[in-house]
Amino acid sequence: MSSSSSSKYLSLTNSSLFTPLHLSFLFLHLTILVTGDLPPPYVPLDSIALDCGSSYDRFVNGRRWTADINSTVALLDQGSPSTNLKANGASTSSVPYYTARVTLSKFTYTFPVKTTGPKFVRLHFNPASYTGFNMSKASFSVTTGRYTFLSSFSGFHYTDPHGEQGGYAREFILNVEDEQKNLSITFTPSPHVADAYAFINGIEIVCMPTNLYYTAGEEPGMYDFDQEIYLPLQNETALEIMYRVNVGGIEITPPNDNGIFRSWLSDVDYLTDARPSAFQFNGTIQLQYNNHTRYAAPDVLYRTARTMGPDSTVNEKYNMTWEFPVHSTFTYLVRLHFSQFIPIILQKGDLVFKIYIGNQTAERNADIISWADGYGVPIYKDYVVMMDARGNDGIQNLSIALHPIQSAKALDAMLNGVEIIKLSKSDSLSVPNPGVYQDRPISNTPPSATSTKPKHSLRRTVAIIGAAVSGIVVVSVLFFLIFQKRVQKFKDLVSGDAASNFSPLVSSSRKSTKTHRPSLPSDRCYRFSLVEIIAATNNFDNSFIIGVGGFGNVYKGLFDGGVNRAAIKRLNPSSQQGATEFRTEIEMLSQLRFRHLISLIGYCNDNNEMILVYDYMARGTLRDHLYRTDNPPLSWTQRLEICIGAARGLDYLHTGAKHTVIHRDVKTTNILLDEKWVAKVSDFGLSKTGPTSTSKGHVSTVVKGSIGYLDPEYCQRQQLTEKSDVYSFGVVLFEVLCARPAINRSAVPASLAELATQSHSNGTINEIIDPYLDGKISPDCLKKFVDVAVRCLLENGIERPSMTDVIWGLEFALQLQESAEENVKVAQTEKEYNMETPLKGSSIDDSSDLFSTGSELVVNSRILEMATISRSDGQSFLGNESEKMMSGSVFSEIMNPKWR
């Protein structure tokens, strides 16, 4: 990158060369550069720092820590005398960790506050040895009003996210109500532990801008991407800060925050895939803040970022991913900070990428400049994520991943900062020990090249080992209790008195007589007993069959007296291939969760059975509604929406999962429809994980799939890529359009793919379309749809579009159809046209700067010019000259906003 006096900009490729020491010097240089541009810091009216157990005030980094003995900022109420002790081994400079308030009885600090509204409450702990107290007896709760921050807390099982020795802070947020004049915090030793004591080293109370986290009246709130709705964050909810991360930068300490003393960690310890990412800096840009972002994060965070790297070929094949261990069963606010300061990215559409949170698609077309409405404008986006119960330890990774989309200027993605905040549940934020924070994400993924492993003291190592041993004991007891419960449940089911239960935390301890049976992920999905399955299917009654295939039958299962329904697939137990597919499907679906993928509830492998239990899809398969059926035909709009949903499911497999997943058996019988006609991709028995090396673009494997859908290139070379799924999906698109099977042995040609490509070449595509759709498809919509489908069927896989491109094309086709239908309605209203008026197409006048359709949709030529995209391989997916002017950017900006 070049550097000029007007824009001092630097990009560093992620490498082991840039150690934390090198980066410290770089960021020191950056700090000097931006000093003159810093916005004024926030001045909190309430800013209390209490040094517990201290008899005199101390000053650290210009901030006064007030002694709690005879304090004027906090009143101490205690049931019996407490002790102010020095932490053995603590440095006198480690305020507030040098002294502590330690007691065997309950005590309360009451802080008179000057203002109402939200407050940071930071509790500082140093789990050290205190004279006269047994370290193993530290166990207490921390409450304030109706809220519980901590319960049965010891501090000794807790691993600090900073990776440092000694003290650490737990940071909470709560709202002080109007009628309150004081904020009280109570520490209560655990009554069930003999000689239990409570301790605290320091407390901070700092006020913040009113709407920094809680939702104001007119603001949309947090985006629930699973339900596609916005939810307000009410100030009745207490919060705990789990992580604050400066992405692409070093740690930002409290004195360097913008007035409210927050800590921001470097992201290197949380990166699980960043090959090879790049650090981005811009030291001289004048950032343009608004009222929402002025105090959202320190200025330096919005001047640093991490991008995927300079090689677009590498970028296209991986997701830049961070993973953060969090507690299960809680809801989290995930805040992502952005600021587009890269000099070549100046306009909307220059850089667009996908965002995945918790293995789900949060944003399909993230465009920072479009969101912020300008270059160099800080912005943040809030998302709400519910972490379901999974595993036996109550902890799982919350992942954040970015994947690039071919844009006008770059194939890349960018992030400046992350905050992950836990929301209270029934006014509680507490979880059992041990605490959640880990030095690294709980993953078997090798650490990134840039990661540095924190050093630990012997004391911490012993503490962690102790926690592990305690955990093993607890889990052993749980397994025993669960086994006892399962035995009783088995008896109840035999007698018919008990209903089934879909609890995710179930593990069977019965041993199989077969020693070769592979272990299955019972911690990620429910293991049903054969008795439960027999009861649900009325002993596999033929009247319960809802599907038949080469693998076996699919039954409707009734649980809880018929209240809950599920689809039960019983594979042929004598099939060796079925056994492989059975395990593959469990392993795949137990790790994938997405709106357009079928959800696996559980499995059963008792007595050599191979049974899979899925969500019940009330509408059956897509094929059930196309041909050879008594069901009424689907409208063209319904068909388009189903195709878009299925495409999104496949796109998630290709780009949204931790590793690329190639389905390998895409067909209309493997696209299921729920009660609301939402399409879900199913049957992952043949699925394969894509290439894990960026130097290899395919997987060599024996050809498997369904006749009529198989990619000819895959058949010839036995090299599997995600473009093989694209080919199969092209066949699906023509099935949807023509209502014909993929193979019709009585026709010439027998292959629908071959018939469709011939008809397209001959200009006779109208002759093979479903007669029901005659006169119901807008000519422009049909042209776009066929163009997408034909490109999916190209012989060379590299020339086929990605599933992301397919989604764009199908969404555009749907927009053209809806626009034409709206035009007909308008025409009927104004001119009283006959109900059979055919849909009119659109036209493009090459002499004009405007794009017009039958609905008189007008788009500024500047947007069209900006939206033009060119692929890295020199191919334009969007087709002929008129269509090259349209891209996904246009779909999200000029059409129906629901496709955003």
FENJOUR-V113506 format. One record per backbone hydrogen bond with DSSP energy under -1.0 kcal/mol. NH is the residue of the N-H (numbers start at 1). CO is the residue of the C=O. Records with the same first field share a line. If there is no record, write none. Layout:
BEGIN
NH->CO, CO
END
This chain:
BEGIN
4->7
10->281
12->279
14->277
18->15
19->17
23->19
24->20
25->21
26->22
27->23
28->24
29->25
30->26
31->27
32->28
33->29
34->30
37->34
38->35
42->258
48->205
50->203
51->66
52->50, 201
54->51
58->65
60->63
63->60
65->58
66->49
68->51
69->54
71->68
75->110
77->108
79->106
83->102
85->100
87->98
88->129
90->87
94->91
95->93
97->94
100->85
101->200
102->83
103->198
107->187
108->77
109->185
110->75
111->183
113->181
117->176
119->174
120->206
121->172
122->204
123->170
124->202
125->168
128->126
133->130
137->134
138->135
139->197
140->153
141->188
142->150
143->186
144->147
147->144
148->427
149->142
150->142
153->140
163->160
168->125
170->123
172->121
173->239
174->119
176->117
183->111
185->109
186->143
187->107
188->141
190->139
193->190
196->193
197->137
198->103
200->101
201->124
202->124
203->50
204->122
205->48
206->120
207->46
208->118
212->209
215->233
222->231
223->382
224->229
225->223
228->224
229->224
231->222
237->234
239->173
240->422
241->171
242->420
243->420
245->418
246->265
247->416
249->246
252->264
256->253
257->254
264->252
265->244
270->267
272->321
273->321
277->274
278->307
279->12
280->305
281->10
282->303
283->8
287->285
288->376
294->290
301->298
303->300
305->280
306->415
307->278
315->311
316->312
317->314
318->315
320->402
321->273
322->400
323->270
324->398
326->396
328->394
329->387
332->385
333->421
334->383
335->419
336->381
337->417
338->379
345->342
350->347
353->366
354->403
355->363
356->401
357->360
358->399
362->355
363->355
366->353
371->367
372->368
373->369
374->369
376->340
379->338
381->336
383->334
384->223
385->332
387->330
391->523
396->326
398->324
400->322
401->356
402->320
403->354
405->352
407->410
408->349
409->350
415->306
416->337
417->337
418->245
419->335
420->243
421->333
422->240
423->331
424->238
425->428
429->148
443->441
451->448
461->457
462->458
463->459
464->460
465->461
466->462
467->463
468->464
469->465
470->466
471->467
472->468
473->469
474->470
475->471
476->472
477->473
478->474
479->475
480->476
481->477
482->478
483->479
484->480
485->481
486->482
487->483
488->484
489->485
490->486
491->487
492->488
493->489
494->490
495->491
497->492
506->504
522->520
524->521
526->601
528->603
533->529
534->530
535->531
536->532
537->533
539->534
541->537
544->541
545->542
546->554
547->554
549->552
554->547
555->568
556->544
557->566
558->536
559->564
563->560
564->559
566->557
567->614
568->555
569->612
570->553
571->610
572->551
575->572
579->575
580->576
581->577
582->578
583->579
584->580
585->581
586->582
587->583
588->584
589->585
590->586
591->588
597->594
598->681
601->613
602->613
603->526
604->611
609->606
611->604
612->569
613->602
614->567
615->599
619->673
620->617
622->668, 671
623->668
625->622
626->623
627->623
639->635
640->636
641->637
642->638
643->639
644->640
645->641
646->642
647->643
648->644
649->645
650->646
651->647
652->648
653->649
654->650
655->651
656->652
657->652
661->653
662->688
670->667
672->680
673->620
674->678
677->674
680->672
681->596
682->670
687->684
688->662
690->660
696->693
699->720
701->718
709->706
715->711
716->712
717->713
718->714
720->699
724->721
726->722
727->723
728->724
729->725
730->726
731->727
732->728
733->729
734->730
735->731
736->732
737->733
738->734
739->735
744->750
747->744
752->742
755->751
756->752
757->753
758->754
759->755
760->756
761->757
762->758
764->759
767->764
768->765
770->737
773->770
774->771
776->773
782->778
783->779
784->780
785->781
786->782
787->783
788->784
789->785
790->786
791->787
792->788
794->791
799->796
800->797
806->802
807->803
808->804
809->805
810->806
811->807
812->808
813->809
814->810
815->811
816->812
817->813
818->814
819->815
820->816
821->817
822->818
823->819
824->820
825->821
826->822
827->823
828->824
829->825
830->826
831->827
832->828
837->834
843->852
848->845
856->853
864->860
865->861
866->862
867->863
871->875
874->871
884->880
886->883
891->887
892->888
893->889
894->890
899->896
900->897
END
